[in-house]
Amino acid sequence: MKTPPEAYLIFRAELKKAQMEKEKLRKAYEGKLNDLNRELARLKEQIAAQQELMKTTIDYAIRIEEDMDHFKQEVENNKSQRRNSFH
């Protein structure tokens, strides 16, 4: 069997090097992509927790405001009852 020309052997060696470099770059890219996806998931979790905290804070503020309105009404009712009493 005849040996392949030297240029062909060089081409095959260079092609194999290029394929290995391509595989190395693909693995590096996938690793970075996985890291970014993990970071993104962590940030989404933090945002969700902050949104929940804000919702809880707003609900608490609304409840306090309602309690203050009820207390104000009670004070007004007590004032008017004292004015109407004969004691």
Residue frames as qw, qx, qy, qz and C-alpha x, y, z in Angstrom:
[[0.000, 0.890, 0.456, 0.000, 0.00, 0.00, 0.00],
 [0.401, 0.513, -0.010, 0.759, 1.24, 3.42, -0.90],
 [0.318, -0.447, -0.461, 0.697, 1.90, 5.91, 1.95],
 [0.143, 0.908, 0.393, 0.019, -0.19, 9.10, 1.86],
 [0.426, 0.616, -0.068, 0.659, 1.53, 12.30, 0.80],
 [0.400, -0.132, -0.479, 0.770, 3.18, 14.35, 3.53],
 [0.185, -0.195, -0.047, -0.962, 0.83, 17.30, 2.96],
 [0.651, -0.362, -0.497, -0.445, -2.14, 15.02, 3.66],
 [0.665, -0.281, -0.584, 0.373, -0.58, 13.79, 6.90],
 [0.191, 0.000, -0.261, 0.946, 0.13, 17.37, 7.98],
 [0.393, -0.283, -0.272, -0.832, -3.43, 18.34, 7.09],
 [0.704, -0.374, -0.587, -0.141, -4.83, 15.45, 9.16],
 [0.523, -0.201, -0.504, 0.657, -2.63, 16.41, 12.13],
 [0.015, -0.078, 0.074, -0.994, -3.73, 20.05, 11.90],
 [0.537, -0.333, -0.446, -0.634, -7.37, 19.01, 11.54],
 [0.678, -0.353, -0.622, 0.169, -7.10, 16.83, 14.63],
 [0.327, -0.111, -0.360, 0.867, -5.50, 19.73, 16.56],
 [0.241, -0.192, -0.156, -0.938, -8.30, 22.04, 15.42],
 [0.644, -0.375, -0.560, -0.363, -10.94, 19.52, 16.48],
 [0.598, -0.297, -0.575, 0.473, -9.29, 19.11, 19.88],
 [0.126, -0.012, -0.177, 0.976, -9.14, 22.91, 20.31],
 [0.427, -0.295, -0.371, -0.770, -12.78, 23.15, 19.25],
 [0.681, -0.388, -0.620, -0.031, -13.73, 20.52, 21.86],
 [0.455, -0.188, -0.449, 0.746, -11.71, 22.32, 24.52],
 [0.093, -0.103, -0.026, -0.990, -13.42, 25.61, 23.70],
 [0.552, -0.359, -0.530, -0.534, -16.84, 23.91, 23.71],
 [0.635, -0.376, -0.617, 0.274, -16.22, 22.49, 27.17],
 [0.268, -0.118, -0.278, 0.915, -14.98, 25.86, 28.46],
 [0.278, -0.216, -0.267, -0.897, -18.04, 27.57, 26.94],
 [0.633, -0.405, -0.599, -0.275, -20.42, 25.02, 28.49],
 [0.540, -0.288, -0.551, 0.567, -18.71, 25.42, 31.85],
 [0.063, -0.030, -0.118, 0.991, -19.06, 29.20, 31.75],
 [0.437, -0.282, -0.441, -0.731, -22.65, 28.88, 30.57],
 [0.633, -0.402, -0.660, 0.053, -23.43, 26.54, 33.48],
 [0.372, -0.216, -0.412, 0.804, -21.81, 28.99, 35.91],
 [0.147, -0.089, -0.115, -0.978, -23.88, 31.85, 34.48],
 [0.553, -0.354, -0.585, -0.476, -27.07, 29.78, 34.69],
 [0.567, -0.378, -0.628, 0.376, -26.36, 28.97, 38.34],
 [0.191, -0.141, -0.216, 0.947, -25.69, 32.65, 39.07],
 [0.313, -0.209, -0.363, -0.852, -28.87, 33.62, 37.23],
 [0.598, -0.417, -0.667, -0.154, -30.90, 31.11, 39.25],
 [0.458, -0.323, -0.506, 0.655, -29.38, 32.46, 42.48],
 [0.005, -0.025, 0.002, 1.000, -30.22, 36.03, 41.47],
 [0.452, -0.327, -0.537, -0.633, -33.78, 35.03, 40.55],
 [0.586, -0.425, -0.664, 0.187, -34.13, 33.42, 43.96],
 [0.301, -0.239, -0.325, 0.864, -32.86, 36.57, 45.67],
 [0.191, -0.129, -0.250, -0.941, -35.23, 38.76, 43.65],
 [0.546, -0.403, -0.645, -0.350, -38.16, 36.50, 44.54],
 [0.520, -0.402, -0.581, 0.481, -37.21, 36.68, 48.22],
 [0.136, -0.128, -0.115, 0.976, -36.94, 40.48, 48.06],
 [0.344, -0.261, -0.447, -0.784, -40.30, 40.72, 46.30],
 [0.582, -0.451, -0.676, -0.033, -41.87, 38.55, 48.99],
 [0.403, -0.317, -0.423, 0.747, -40.30, 40.73, 51.67],
 [0.063, -0.031, -0.120, -0.990, -41.65, 43.87, 49.99],
 [0.474, -0.365, -0.600, -0.531, -45.11, 42.31, 49.69],
 [0.561, -0.441, -0.636, 0.293, -45.05, 41.36, 53.35],
 [0.260, -0.200, -0.231, 0.916, -43.92, 44.88, 54.30],
 [0.231, -0.168, -0.313, -0.906, -46.66, 46.49, 52.22],
 [0.555, -0.430, -0.666, -0.252, -49.31, 44.15, 53.68],
 [0.491, -0.388, -0.532, 0.570, -48.07, 45.00, 57.18],
 [0.084, -0.070, -0.035, 0.993, -48.16, 48.75, 56.43],
 [0.388, -0.306, -0.493, -0.716, -51.72, 48.44, 55.08],
 [0.586, -0.454, -0.669, 0.061, -52.78, 46.52, 58.18],
 [0.363, -0.293, -0.374, 0.802, -51.23, 49.16, 60.45],
 [0.103, -0.092, -0.194, -0.971, -52.98, 51.90, 58.48],
 [0.516, -0.406, -0.601, -0.456, -56.32, 50.10, 58.87],
 [0.560, -0.425, -0.596, 0.388, -55.68, 49.63, 62.60],
 [0.205, -0.137, -0.165, 0.955, -54.86, 53.33, 62.92],
 [0.301, -0.253, -0.385, -0.835, -58.12, 54.24, 61.14],
 [0.600, -0.462, -0.640, -0.132, -60.10, 51.96, 63.48],
 [0.480, -0.332, -0.457, 0.671, -58.32, 53.43, 66.50],
 [0.023, 0.043, 0.060, 0.997, -59.05, 56.96, 65.27],
 [0.460, -0.384, -0.515, -0.613, -62.74, 56.06, 64.87],
 [0.608, -0.443, -0.622, 0.219, -62.80, 54.62, 68.39],
 [0.318, -0.199, -0.275, 0.885, -61.25, 57.80, 69.79],
 [0.195, -0.171, -0.256, -0.931, -63.80, 59.93, 67.92],
 [0.569, -0.429, -0.621, -0.326, -66.65, 57.71, 69.16],
 [0.548, -0.386, -0.551, 0.497, -65.38, 57.95, 72.74],
 [0.132, -0.044, -0.088, 0.986, -65.15, 61.75, 72.48],
 [0.376, -0.272, -0.381, -0.800, -68.68, 62.04, 71.17],
 [0.618, -0.429, -0.658, -0.038, -69.98, 59.65, 73.86],
 [0.421, -0.283, -0.447, 0.737, -68.33, 61.73, 76.60],
 [0.068, -0.077, -0.095, -0.990, -69.88, 64.91, 75.21],
 [0.527, -0.317, -0.495, -0.613, -73.32, 63.32, 75.20],
 [0.550, -0.324, -0.724, 0.263, -73.08, 61.90, 78.71],
 [0.299, -0.827, -0.149, -0.453, -74.55, 63.85, 81.64],
 [0.791, -0.450, -0.231, 0.345, -71.90, 62.98, 84.20]]
